[in-house]
Amino acid sequence: MKEKLQQLVLNNIDLTKEVNDAELLEIIDDIILNQSKELYIAMTDKKRLRKEIFNSIRKLDVLQELIEDTSITEIMVNSYNKIFIEREGAIQRSDKRFDSEKKLEDIVQQIVSQSNRIINEANPIVDARLSDGSRVNIVLPPIAMDGVTVTIRKFPEKPITIDQLIEYHSITEEAAHYFFLNVLSNFIPPSERIITIEDSAELQIRNIPNVVRLEVRNANSEGNNGITIRDLIKASLRMRPDRIIVGEVRDSAAIDMLQALNTGHDGSLSTGHANSPTDMLSRLESLVLMGADIPLLAVRKQIASAIDIIVHLGRLRDRSRRVLQIVEVLDCTEGNISVQPLFTFHESGEEDGKVIGELKRTTNRLSYTDKLHRAGLSVADR
């Protein structure tokens, strides 16, 4: 039924002029109305067909409804007829499916073209984003053996606030007040100039008017004209930044980021993937050595000088995300980087499948407060 109605709609579109959304919906309504005179169509089915046909022609087909569902945080397309979603941390199979592999391929081309990217057999893996900022990863066959694979990471319309993190038990009020409020939120006045650097633009920085967003550009089919994270970090240093925010450090760009942090850009931020804060330091060492032939001791001294605080966010077995540890990076002594935990997550049990625990303050005091004092901030001893 849907395929027949959709073809009738396409046949009735005047290709000599541009048809806006309202006109397209009017054509769809007329076709459905005429068909319902020949074959009974329930009102609920009419509404469903109207939406599905419109999304198939003008939007992202079956993905559009999933994207508009605010309860869904991740969409995973394993093939044209196999779609999974994540809702409230749990993965489940969706009853949605594309009409064919060709339709899924058309949607993929539509997505990448909106991000000014190219995907084909020569370049079968692409990161892109949707108009609402959602992150998209696409892999084509034969790399993806079961068909085109699409993974969409959705983001909330409004950035999560500290109050929400406390409500979700991701962090305690004491830890939020001690670090997140004083250092990450109130420490960035609207008068500062922020440069963000990302593989695919995802950050949502609001209430700061002077923000410059930079995004990586992949090389063309000949392997030329690519712009890397390293290129963008170097360029950002000439853009008069007060602070630089690098979306994620995962390659040799780590050396450029450390140099930026050590050249007067205090308060700069970045993220990385590791199993613990100390593992993150080891990973940084490896990433730096990938991009520069520097003695390990010099690398460790650079890291200890550049990084002040590491916040470790992890996912527990109940699929909830919690702040597991907040550590302060101290000096590089006797060839090793010293750290001290300031807050540590302590699990106390489990209730209704949910992990019960709390991020507790340790007896350690913040050692280096010079930067905070220079910024007019203070951390009370507790």
N, C-alpha and C positions, 0 to 999 in steps of 0.2 A: 504493500500500500504506500509506504513512505517513498520508495524509489519511483513509483509511478507518478505520485503527486509532485515530487521534486522535479521530475523531467518535464511535466506539464508547466510548472512554474518557470523553468529555464526557457521553455519554448515561447512563453508569453512575455519575456523580458525584452524590451526594445533596446537592442545593442547599439543603436545610433545615438543614444544619449546616456548620460550617467543617471543611474537609478539610486536614489537615497534609501535609507532604511525604511522610512515610512511608506514609500511607494512600493518597496519590495514586500513589506508586510501586507499591504493592500492587495497585491497580486496573489499572495499566498492565501489570504482570506477568501478571495473570489474563487480560486481553484478548489479549495476545500468545500466551500459552500455548494458549488456546482456538482462536485462529486458526491456530496452527501444527499443530493436529490436522487441520485441513481442508486446509491448504496448507503444504508444507515450508518452514521458515524456518531458515537456518543460524544457528549460535550467534553468530557475529560480527554478523550482521544483527539478531538479537534484541537484543544489547547496544546496537547503534547506534540502533535504533528506540526502545528504552527511554529512552535519553538524549535523543534528538531530540524525542520526544513530551513528555517531562517539561519540557525547556527551552522548548518552544513554549507549553505551558500555564502554567507557573509562573515561568519565567525570561525571558530576552531572545531566545528562539528561536535562530536560527542564529548570532547574535552571541555567545551565551553561551560556546560552545566556543572562539571566537576570543579572547574576553576572558580565559578561563582558561588560554590558552596563553601561558606566560611568555616565550616566545621572540619573540612579536609585540609590537611597540612602538606601532604605529598601525593603526587600522582605518578604511578609507575606503569608505563605501557611496555609490556614484554613482547607483544606482537599485535597485529591488528584486531585479533579476537580475544586477547588476554590482557585485561587492565586491572591493576590493583591500586588501592588507595590507603592512605594512613589517616586515621581519625582517632584523636585522643591517644596517640602513641601506639595504637594497635593497627596492624596491617590486615586488610580484608579484600576479597575479590569483588570488583564492581560488576554489575550486570550490563554495563555499557560495552559496546564493541563497534569498531568501524565496519563499514559495509564491505571493504576490501583492502588489500595491501596497498593498492594504488591510491585509495583515498587517504590512507595514513601518510603515504609518501608526499602527496600534495599538501597536506597540512604541515608536514615537516618543512617543506620548501617555503611555505607561507611564513612560518615562525622565523626561520633563519634570515629570510629576506628583510624582515622588519628590524633585525639587529645588524643589518649590513654584513652578514656573514655568508659563506658559501659552504655547502656540503654536497659531496659527490663521491664517486668511487676513489678518486685520488685523495680526497680529504674527508674520510668517513666519520670523523669524530669532531663534534662542534659543541661549544658552550654558547648559549644565547640567553636572552631574557624576553619576557613578555611585556606588554605595555604597562601592566600593573607592578612591574619590578620582579615578578617571579623568575627564579633561576631555572634554566632549561639545559639539560644535557641530552644530546642525540648521538646515537651510534647506528650506522648503516650496516647491512650485510655486505660482505661475508664476515666482517668482524663480529657483528651480532648474528649468531648462527641461526636463531629462530625467527629472524625478521627485524624490522626497524624497531629500535628500542628508544623510548623517550622517558626521561625522568624530570618531573617538574617539582621544584621546591617552592612552595608558596610562602608568602610573608604576610603578616597581619597588616590591615590597612593603616593602623596606628602602631608605632613602635611600642614594644612592651616597656612599661614603666617600672621603676623600683618598687612601687607599691604592689604591682602585680606579681613581681618576682617574690616578694615577701608573702603574698597571698597564696602563691603556688608552692610555697615552702622550698623554693629553689635557693633562698638565702635568708639569713636571719636579719632582723631589724638592726641589731648591733653591727653586724658586718656591713650591711648596706649603708648605714650612717657613717661608719668608720672609713670605708673606702669609696663605695659607689657614689654616694651623694656628694661628698666633699671633693673627691679627686676627679671623678669622671663626668659629673653633671655640672655642678656649680663652678667647677674649675675651668670650664670653657665659656668665657664671656662672649656675648654676641659680637663684640668688637674685633674678635680674632679672625684671622684668615686661615681657613682649613683647606688642605688639599687631600682628596681621597684618591686612592689608586687601587684598582681591582681588575681581576681577570674578566669578570662580568659584573657590571654595576648593580649592587644590591643594597648598599648601605642607605639607611633612611635617617639623615641628619636634618633636623628641623630646628627652627628658632635661631638659626645662625645664618644671616644673609650672605656672608662672604665665604661661600663654599665653591670650590672648583673640583669637578668630578672628572677623573681621568680613567680611561678604560683601555685594556690591551687590545691590539689589533693583530689578528692572525696573519701569517704570511699568505700571499696569493698562491695560485696553482703552480707558479714557477719557483716558489720558495722565497720570494722577495717581498720587501716593503712591510715586513712584520714589525710591530712595536711591542716590546716586552715590558715586564714589570721593572726590570733594571733600567730600561730607557726612560720610563715614566718617573722613577725615583730621581734619576739624575736631572731630568727636566724640572721636576717639582722644586728642586733646590734653587732654581733661578726664578721662581715665581713668588718669592717673598712669603713663604709660609710661616705662620706662627707654630703650627703643628701639622704633621703628616700622618695620615691614617692609611695603612696598607691592609687591604682586606684579608689576605692570607699570605704567609711566607712559606714556600714549599720548594724553592730551588735556589740557585746561586745568587738570586737577588737579595739574599740575607745579608751579604757583605755590604751592599749599598744601603740597606735599611739601617744596619748598625752604624755606618759612617754618618748617616743623616741624624741618628739619635745622639751621636757623640759630637755633633757640630752645632749645638745650640738650639735644637728643636725639642726641648723638654715637653713632656705631656703627650708625645706622639704615641700612637697605639697600633697594634697589629694582632693577628691571631695565628695559631699554628696547631697542628694535630700531633698529640703525643699522649702517652699513657699516664704521665705524671709531670709535675713541674721540673723535676731533675732530668727526666727523659727529654723534655722540651729543650733544655739547655744543651744536652748531648746532641740532639737533632740539629739545633742551630749550628753547633760546631761543624757537623758533617756538611750542612748546606753551605756554610761559608767556605769550607775547604774545597767544595765543588767549583767555586768561582774564583778562587785566588790561592796562590801558592804562598801561604803565610805560616810561620811556626805556630804550633798548637797553643803554646803559652800566650802568644800575642793575641790569638783569637779569643781565648778565654778572658783575657784582660779587657778586650774590647766589649765582650758580652757583659761582663760584670759592671763595667762603667756605663753601658748604654741602658741596661734594663733595671728597673727599680722593683716592680711588682709583677708577679705572675698569678693570674686567677685561673684555677683549674676547674672547668665545667665538664661534668661527665654524665653518662646515662646509666641509671641503675637497672636492676633486673625487672622492675615494674614498668620500665620504659619512660620513667620520669627523668627529667634533667635537673641535676642539682649542682650547686657549687660545692666541690669536694674539698678544696684546699685553697687558701690564699697564702702565698709565701713572699717573703722579701729576699731579694738577691743582694748578697753582701759582697765582700771583696773576693778577689782571686788570691788565695793564700796557699803557699807551698804547691803551686801548680794546679790547684783545684778551686772551682767556684763554690763558695759557701752560701748556703741559703738557710733561712729560718722560717718555720711555719708560724703564721699569725692567727689563722683560723683553720680548723680541721673538722671535717664532717664525721660525726659519730652516730652509727646506726644503733637503735635501741630495740628494734623488733619489726613486726609486720602485722598489718591489720587490713582485712578485706583485700588482700593481694597488693596492698600499698606498703612500701618501705617507710618505716617511721624512723626519723633521725633528726639531728640538729647540727648546724654548723657552729661549733663552739670556739670561743676565744682561747688561745693558749696563754701561757704565762710570759711569752716573749713580748717585748716592746718593740715598736718600730724604731730601728736604729738611726736611719738617715732621714732627717726631717728638714734639711737645709732647703730643698727645693720648695717644700710646702711653706716654710716661713718666708721665703723670698716672694712667694705668690700671695702672701697675706693670709695664709691658712694655717691652722694648727690642728694637731691630733691630740685629744685629751688622753692622758694615761687612765687606763681602766683596770 
